[in-house]
């Protein structure tokens, strides 16, 4: 993995985590928290979408959308576990 790929990976994670934070709880988690939430969301979406037969396409915008959806799923699950 080159430095450019790593930089894109981190930017996508940060944007996805920030968007998911806005959608689920009304704010972000700081830059490091956003990156972590976005990256975990990307893994969730990368596993879940093929299982459901969903393919949104390729590109950086699609990567942000996929990661954001996965991060929202992660945050909702964390909220449900926290309430239980």
C-alpha positions in Angstrom: 0.0 0.0 0.0 1.5 3.3 -1.1 1.3 6.5 0.9 -1.4 7.9 -1.4 -3.6 4.9 -0.8 -3.1 5.2 3.0 -4.0 8.9 2.8 -7.2 8.2 0.8 -8.1 5.4 3.3 -7.7 7.8 6.2 -9.6 10.6 4.6 -12.5 8.3 3.6 -12.6 7.0 7.1 -12.6 10.4 8.7 -15.4 11.7 6.4 -17.5 8.6 6.8 -17.1 8.6 10.6 -18.0 12.3 10.8 -21.1 11.9 8.6 -22.2 8.9 10.7 -21.7 10.8 13.9 -23.9 13.6 12.5 -26.6 11.2 11.4 -26.7 9.1 14.6 -25.8 11.2 17.6 -25.6 14.8 16.2 -21.9 15.4 16.2 -18.5 13.9 15.4 -16.0 12.0 17.6 -12.9 14.0 16.9 -10.5 13.3 14.0 -9.2 10.0 15.4 -12.6 8.8 16.6 -14.1 9.6 13.2 -11.3 7.7 11.4 -11.7 4.6 13.6 -15.5 4.6 13.2 -15.3 5.2 9.5 -12.7 2.4 9.0 -14.7 -0.1 11.1 -17.8 1.0 9.1 -16.0 0.3 5.9 -15.3 -3.3 7.1 -18.9 -3.8 8.1 -20.2 -2.5 4.8 -17.6 -4.5 2.9 -18.8 -7.7 4.6 -22.5 -7.0 4.7 -23.3 -5.6 1.3 -22.0 -8.6 -0.7 -24.0 -10.9 1.6 -27.1 -8.9 0.7 -26.2 -8.7 -3.0 -25.8 -5.0 -2.9 -23.2 -3.3 -5.1 -23.1 0.5 -5.2 -20.1 0.8 -7.6 -16.6 2.1 -7.4 -14.9 5.4 -6.7 -14.2 7.6 -3.7 -17.8 8.9 -3.3 -19.1 5.4 -3.3 -16.4 4.4 -0.7 -17.6 7.2 1.5 -21.2 6.2 1.1 -20.4 2.6 1.9 -18.3 3.5 4.9 -20.9 5.9 6.2 -23.7 3.3 6.0 -21.5 0.8 7.8 -20.5 3.3 10.4 -24.2 4.2 11.0 -24.9 0.5 11.5 -22.0 0.3 13.9 -23.1 3.3 16.0 -26.7 2.1 16.1 -25.6 -1.3 17.3 -23.3 0.3 19.9 -26.2 2.5 21.1 -28.5 -0.6 21.4 -25.9 -2.5 23.4 -25.2 0.4 25.6 -28.9 0.8 26.5 -29.3 -2.9 27.3 
